[in-house]
Amino acid sequence: MTKKDINIVWFKRDLRFVDHEPLFMAHQEEIPILLVYFFEPSVMNYDDSDVRHWRFIYESIQEMQQKLNSISAKIYFFHNEVQTVFEELLKVYNIKTVFSHQEIGNKITFDRDCAMKSFFDANKIEWKESQMHGVIRGLKSRKDWDKRWENVMRDFPKMIEIKDLNIESLDIHFYNQLKEENLSKEITTRNENFQQGGEYWAWRYLDSFAKERHVNYSKHISKPELSRKGCSRLSPYLAYGNISMRMVYQYTNQHYETSKNKRAMLNFVSRLHWHCHFMQKFEDECRMEFENVNRAYDSLVKPKNEVYIKAWQEGKTGVRIVDACMRCVVATGYLNFRMRAMVVSFFTFNLWQDWRELHFCSAIFRL
C-alpha cells in the first residue's frame, strides 16, 4: 500500500499562526501539513522545568486549536518523546519535509535536535529550520550582528490565512495510542493569578502597551508594584512564541509617531534588541549552562544550605524586599527585571555562590 505524502510543521517555542515562517514555507509546498507539538517527558523532567511553563504552553495550544476549529482541523500534541512519535508516523506516512524554528534552549533540547537530525537524514526526510528571533546559529563573529538583527526585524512578516491551509488529520485511534498518558491536571487547569498563554493575549498586551501603558515604561520599570502595568508583560509570549519579535518591533514602531512618550518607546525597542543579544550570547557560549562565565568564581563555590535555600524560595529570609518579591513570583509568575536581578543576586551572594544549580531560580523566572 502506497503511503500518503505529507509535510510536518513541528511547533516548539513558536506557538502562533501570525508571522510563522515554517508554516508559511510548508504552505507553499501544496502537500498536506500535519501540525504537531511534543510535551517531551525528558524535557519536562529537566532541572529548569516547572509546571507553570507547561501550563502556559498548554493554554497556547488550546487557543491555537480554537482557531483551527473553524476549518475542522487539529494541532496534535503528544506527551511522548519526539523520535518515538516520528518512528510511528513513518509507518503510516511518507514524510517529505519537517519544518520548524531553530530552538535556542538548553543542552537537552540541543542534543535532541542533533539526534533528530541524524534520524531525519537516515530516513531521507528533509528538515528545514527557520531562524528564531534575531539569533543566528553558528555565528562566527558578532561584528555585523546589529545590522543583521535590524534587517530581520524590518523584513516582511510571513503571513498565511488559516482557511487556506491543507491540514492532515490523524486517525483518532492511532493518535490516542501515540499520544501516551494525559497531562497532569495541574498543567491543564487554569491558574487565574498567572498570565494566560496564547496569541490573543500576546497581541492584547502589546496593543495596550504600544497605545497607552508605555508612557510610564522608563519610570516604572524598576518599581515592584508599578512595573506590573508600566512594563509590557510580553516576556512569556516571546519566550514561547505566541508573538514574533518582528511583529512586536514593527507594531511598536507603527505607534511611535503618535506616542506621548517617544523616549520610553525607544527604550523599549532597545530592550527588544537586548533580548536577542543575550540569547545570541548564550547560543555562542552555551557552556554557561554548566560553567561560570568568569572563571574567578570557580574558587568561590560554597556548600549548599538547604534551610536558607528553602527560606529564599518561600519568601521567609527576613529581608523584606526579597521576601515580597519571592512571594509575588511564586503566586503570580511575574517579577520585573530590576527586582529579578536583585533577588538572584541575593541568592547568589548570600546563600550559595555556584549559580549552575539555581534550578528553582531558572524555573520560576523563565516566564
C-alpha positions as CSV (number, residue, x, y, z in Angstrom):
1,M,0.0,0.0,0.0
2,T,1.4,3.4,-1.0
3,K,1.9,5.8,1.9
4,K,0.5,9.3,1.7
5,D,2.9,12.2,1.2
6,I,2.8,14.8,4.0
7,N,4.9,17.6,5.4
8,I,5.1,18.2,9.1
9,V,5.3,21.5,11.0
10,W,6.9,20.8,14.3
11,F,5.9,23.6,16.8
12,K,8.4,24.4,19.5
13,R,8.8,27.9,21.0
14,D,6.7,29.4,18.3
15,L,3.1,28.7,19.3
16,R,1.3,31.1,16.9
17,F,-0.1,31.4,13.4
18,V,0.8,35.0,12.6
19,D,4.3,35.5,11.1
20,H,5.3,31.9,11.3
21,E,7.9,31.1,8.7
22,P,7.9,27.3,8.9
23,L,4.1,27.2,8.5
24,F,4.4,29.7,5.6
25,M,7.1,27.6,3.9
26,A,5.1,24.4,4.4
27,H,2.0,26.0,2.8
28,Q,4.0,26.8,-0.4
29,E,4.7,23.1,-0.9
30,E,1.0,22.2,-1.6
31,I,1.3,18.9,0.3
32,P,-1.0,18.2,3.3
33,I,0.5,19.5,6.5
34,L,0.5,17.7,9.9
35,L,0.7,20.1,12.9
36,V,2.5,18.6,15.9
37,Y,3.8,19.7,19.4
38,F,5.6,17.5,21.9
39,F,5.4,17.5,25.6
40,E,8.6,15.5,26.0
41,P,9.0,13.7,29.4
42,S,12.7,14.1,29.2
43,V,12.5,17.9,28.8
44,M,9.6,18.2,31.3
45,N,11.7,16.4,33.9
46,Y,14.8,18.6,33.4
47,D,16.0,20.8,36.2
48,D,15.0,24.1,34.7
49,S,11.4,22.9,34.1
50,D,8.3,24.0,36.1
51,V,4.6,23.2,35.8
52,R,3.9,26.9,35.1
53,H,5.8,26.7,31.9
54,W,3.8,23.7,30.6
55,R,0.5,25.2,31.7
56,F,1.3,28.3,29.6
57,I,2.2,26.1,26.6
58,Y,-0.9,24.0,27.1
59,E,-3.1,27.2,27.1
60,S,-1.3,28.4,24.0
61,I,-2.0,25.2,22.1
62,Q,-5.7,25.2,23.2
63,E,-6.1,28.7,21.7
64,M,-4.5,27.6,18.5
65,Q,-6.9,24.7,18.4
66,Q,-9.8,27.1,18.8
67,K,-8.7,28.9,15.7
68,L,-8.3,25.6,13.8
69,N,-11.8,24.5,14.7
70,S,-13.1,27.0,12.1
71,I,-11.7,24.7,9.4
72,S,-12.3,21.4,11.3
73,A,-8.5,20.9,11.6
74,K,-6.3,19.9,14.6
75,I,-2.9,20.5,16.1
76,Y,-1.8,17.2,17.6
77,F,0.2,17.3,20.9
78,F,1.9,14.3,22.2
79,H,3.1,13.5,25.8
80,N,5.9,11.5,24.3
81,E,9.4,11.7,23.0
82,V,9.9,13.2,19.6
83,Q,11.7,10.3,17.9
84,T,9.2,7.7,19.2
85,V,6.3,9.6,17.6
86,F,8.2,10.1,14.3
87,E,9.0,6.4,14.1
88,E,5.3,5.5,14.3
89,L,4.3,8.3,11.9
90,L,6.7,6.8,9.3
91,K,4.8,3.6,9.4
92,V,1.7,5.4,8.1
93,Y,3.1,8.3,6.1
94,N,5.8,9.2,3.6
95,I,7.2,12.3,5.4
96,K,8.8,14.5,2.9
97,T,9.9,17.6,4.9
98,V,9.8,18.7,8.5
99,F,9.5,22.5,9.1
100,S,10.4,24.1,12.4
101,H,12.1,27.0,14.0
102,Q,15.5,26.5,15.5
103,E,15.3,26.1,19.2
104,I,17.5,28.3,21.4
105,G,17.2,26.2,24.5
106,N,19.3,24.1,26.9
107,K,21.6,21.2,26.3
108,I,18.9,18.6,26.4
109,T,16.9,20.1,23.6
110,F,20.1,20.7,21.6
111,D,21.1,17.0,22.0
112,R,17.5,16.0,21.0
113,D,17.8,18.1,17.8
114,C,21.1,16.6,17.0
115,A,19.6,13.1,17.4
116,M,16.6,14.1,15.3
117,K,18.8,15.5,12.5
118,S,20.5,12.1,12.3
119,F,17.1,10.3,12.4
120,F,15.8,12.5,9.6
121,D,18.9,12.0,7.4
122,A,18.7,8.3,7.9
123,N,15.1,8.3,6.8
124,K,15.6,10.7,3.9
125,I,13.5,13.4,5.5
126,E,14.5,17.0,4.8
127,W,14.5,19.2,7.8
128,K,14.1,23.0,7.1
129,E,14.7,25.1,10.2
130,S,14.0,28.8,10.3
131,Q,15.9,31.4,12.4
132,M,14.4,32.2,15.8
133,H,14.0,35.9,16.5
134,G,17.3,37.6,15.6
135,V,19.5,34.8,16.9
136,I,21.9,33.3,14.3
137,R,23.1,29.7,14.8
138,G,26.8,29.1,14.1
139,L,27.7,32.8,14.1
140,K,31.5,33.2,13.9
141,S,31.6,36.9,14.6
142,R,29.1,39.3,16.2
143,K,30.7,42.2,14.3
144,D,27.7,42.9,12.0
145,W,25.1,41.3,14.2
146,D,23.2,44.6,15.0
147,K,22.6,45.3,11.3
148,R,21.5,41.7,10.6
149,W,19.1,41.9,13.6
150,E,17.6,45.1,12.2
151,N,17.2,43.5,8.8
152,V,15.3,40.6,10.2
153,M,13.0,42.9,12.3
154,R,12.2,45.1,9.3
155,D,11.6,42.2,6.9
156,F,8.1,41.4,5.7
157,P,6.2,39.1,8.1
158,K,5.4,35.6,6.8
159,M,1.6,35.6,6.8
160,I,-0.9,32.9,5.9
161,E,-4.7,32.5,6.2
162,I,-5.7,29.6,8.3
163,K,-8.6,28.8,5.9
164,D,-6.1,28.3,3.1
165,L,-4.1,25.6,4.9
166,N,-4.3,22.0,3.8
167,I,-4.0,20.3,7.2
168,E,-3.7,16.5,7.6
169,S,-5.9,14.7,10.1
170,L,-4.7,11.6,12.1
171,D,-6.8,8.6,12.7
172,I,-8.3,9.1,16.1
173,H,-7.4,5.6,17.4
174,F,-3.8,5.9,16.1
175,Y,-3.4,9.3,17.7
176,N,-4.8,8.2,21.1
177,Q,-2.3,5.3,21.2
178,L,0.6,7.5,20.3
179,K,-0.4,10.4,22.5
180,E,0.5,8.5,25.6
181,E,-0.7,9.4,29.1
182,N,-2.7,12.6,29.7
183,L,-1.0,15.7,31.0
184,S,-1.4,16.4,34.7
185,K,-4.4,18.3,36.0
186,E,-2.0,21.0,37.3
187,I,-1.0,21.7,33.7
188,T,-4.4,21.6,32.2
189,T,-6.2,23.6,34.9
190,R,-6.1,27.4,34.5
191,N,-4.4,29.4,37.3
192,E,-6.1,32.9,37.4
193,N,-3.1,34.5,39.1
194,F,-0.9,33.9,36.1
195,Q,-0.9,35.5,32.7
196,Q,-2.8,33.3,30.2
197,G,-0.9,31.7,27.3
198,G,-2.0,32.3,23.7
199,E,-1.6,34.5,20.7
200,Y,-4.7,36.5,21.5
201,W,-3.3,37.6,24.9
202,A,0.1,38.4,23.4
203,W,-1.5,40.9,21.0
204,R,-3.8,42.3,23.7
205,Y,-0.8,43.1,26.0
206,L,1.2,44.5,23.1
207,D,-1.7,46.7,21.9
208,S,-2.4,48.2,25.3
209,F,1.3,48.8,25.9
210,A,2.0,50.4,22.5
211,K,-1.1,52.7,22.7
212,E,-1.2,53.6,26.4
213,R,0.9,51.8,29.0
214,H,4.3,52.5,27.6
215,V,4.2,56.2,28.7
216,N,5.4,55.1,32.2
217,Y,7.8,52.4,31.0
218,S,11.1,54.1,31.8
219,K,9.8,55.4,35.2
220,H,8.1,52.3,36.4
221,I,10.4,49.5,35.1
222,S,12.2,49.5,38.5
223,K,9.1,49.7,40.7
224,P,8.0,46.3,42.1
225,E,4.3,47.3,42.0
226,L,4.0,49.9,39.3
227,S,6.0,47.8,36.8
228,R,3.1,45.4,36.7
229,K,1.3,47.9,34.4
230,G,4.2,50.0,33.2
231,C,6.1,47.1,31.6
232,S,5.0,45.4,28.5
233,R,4.3,42.0,30.2
234,L,5.3,40.3,26.9
235,S,8.2,38.1,28.3
236,P,6.3,34.8,28.4
237,Y,4.7,35.4,25.0
238,L,8.1,36.0,23.4
239,A,9.6,33.0,25.3
240,Y,7.0,30.6,23.9
241,G,6.5,32.4,20.6
242,N,2.9,33.5,20.9
243,I,4.1,36.5,19.0
244,S,7.2,37.0,16.9
245,M,9.8,39.5,17.9
246,R,9.4,41.0,14.4
247,M,5.7,41.8,15.0
248,V,6.4,43.4,18.4
249,Y,9.1,45.5,16.8
250,Q,7.0,46.6,13.8
251,Y,3.8,47.2,15.8
252,T,5.7,49.3,18.4
253,N,7.3,51.4,15.6
254,Q,3.9,51.9,14.0
255,H,2.8,53.7,17.2
256,Y,6.0,55.7,17.7
257,E,4.8,58.9,15.9
258,T,1.6,59.1,17.9
259,S,3.3,58.2,21.2
260,K,3.0,60.6,24.2
261,N,6.4,59.4,25.4
262,K,8.8,58.6,22.5
263,R,11.8,58.2,24.7
264,A,10.0,55.4,26.6
265,M,9.1,53.8,23.3
266,L,12.7,53.9,22.2
267,N,13.9,52.4,25.5
268,F,11.5,49.5,25.0
269,V,12.7,48.9,21.4
270,S,16.3,48.9,22.7
271,R,15.4,46.1,25.1
272,L,13.9,44.1,22.3
273,H,17.4,44.2,20.8
274,W,18.9,43.4,24.2
275,H,16.7,40.3,24.5
276,C,18.1,38.8,21.3
277,H,21.6,40.0,22.1
278,F,21.7,37.9,25.2
279,M,20.1,34.9,23.5
280,Q,22.8,35.2,20.9
281,K,25.5,35.2,23.6
282,F,24.0,32.0,25.1
283,E,23.8,30.4,21.7
284,D,27.5,31.3,21.0
285,E,28.7,30.4,24.5
286,C,26.3,27.6,25.7
287,R,28.9,26.3,28.1
288,M,27.5,28.9,30.6
289,E,24.7,26.5,31.3
290,F,27.2,24.4,33.2
291,E,30.2,26.7,33.8
292,N,30.9,30.1,35.4
293,V,31.5,32.6,32.6
294,N,34.1,34.3,34.8
295,R,36.5,31.5,35.9
296,A,37.4,33.5,39.0
297,Y,34.1,32.4,40.5
298,D,35.1,28.7,40.3
299,S,37.0,29.1,43.6
300,L,34.1,30.7,45.4
301,V,31.8,27.7,45.5
302,K,30.2,27.2,48.9
303,P,28.3,24.2,50.3
304,K,24.6,24.4,50.0
305,N,22.5,25.4,53.0
306,E,19.1,23.7,52.3
307,V,17.4,25.6,55.1
308,Y,18.4,29.0,53.7
309,I,17.5,28.0,50.2
310,K,14.1,26.9,51.3
311,A,13.6,30.2,53.2
312,W,14.6,32.1,50.0
313,Q,12.2,30.0,47.9
314,E,9.3,30.6,50.2
315,G,10.0,34.3,50.9
316,K,11.0,33.8,54.5
317,T,14.5,35.2,54.7
318,G,13.7,38.2,56.8
319,V,14.8,40.6,54.1
320,R,11.5,42.3,53.3
321,I,12.0,43.3,49.7
322,V,13.5,39.9,48.8
323,D,10.6,38.1,50.5
324,A,8.0,40.3,49.0
325,C,9.4,39.6,45.5
326,M,9.7,35.9,46.0
327,R,6.2,35.6,47.3
328,C,4.9,37.6,44.3
329,V,6.7,35.5,41.7
330,V,5.6,32.2,43.4
331,A,2.0,33.4,43.4
332,T,1.7,35.2,40.1
333,G,4.7,34.2,38.0
334,Y,5.7,37.8,37.4
335,L,8.6,39.9,38.6
336,N,10.1,42.9,36.8
337,F,13.6,42.8,35.5
338,R,15.3,45.0,38.1
339,M,13.8,43.2,41.1
340,R,14.5,39.8,39.5
341,A,18.2,40.7,39.2
342,M,18.2,41.8,42.8
343,V,16.6,38.6,44.1
344,V,19.0,36.4,42.1
345,S,22.0,38.4,43.4
346,F,20.8,37.9,46.9
347,F,20.6,34.2,46.4
348,T,23.9,34.0,44.6
349,F,26.0,36.0,47.1
350,N,24.2,35.2,50.4
351,L,23.1,31.6,50.1
352,W,25.2,29.7,47.6
353,Q,27.6,31.0,45.0
354,D,27.6,28.3,42.5
355,W,24.9,29.6,40.1
356,R,24.9,26.5,37.9
357,E,22.3,24.8,40.1
358,L,19.9,27.6,40.5
359,H,17.3,25.2,39.2
360,F,14.4,26.7,41.1
361,C,15.5,30.2,40.1
362,S,15.5,29.4,36.3
363,A,12.2,27.6,36.7
364,I,10.3,30.5,38.2
365,F,11.9,33.3,36.2
366,R,11.6,31.9,32.7
367,L,8.1,33.4,32.5
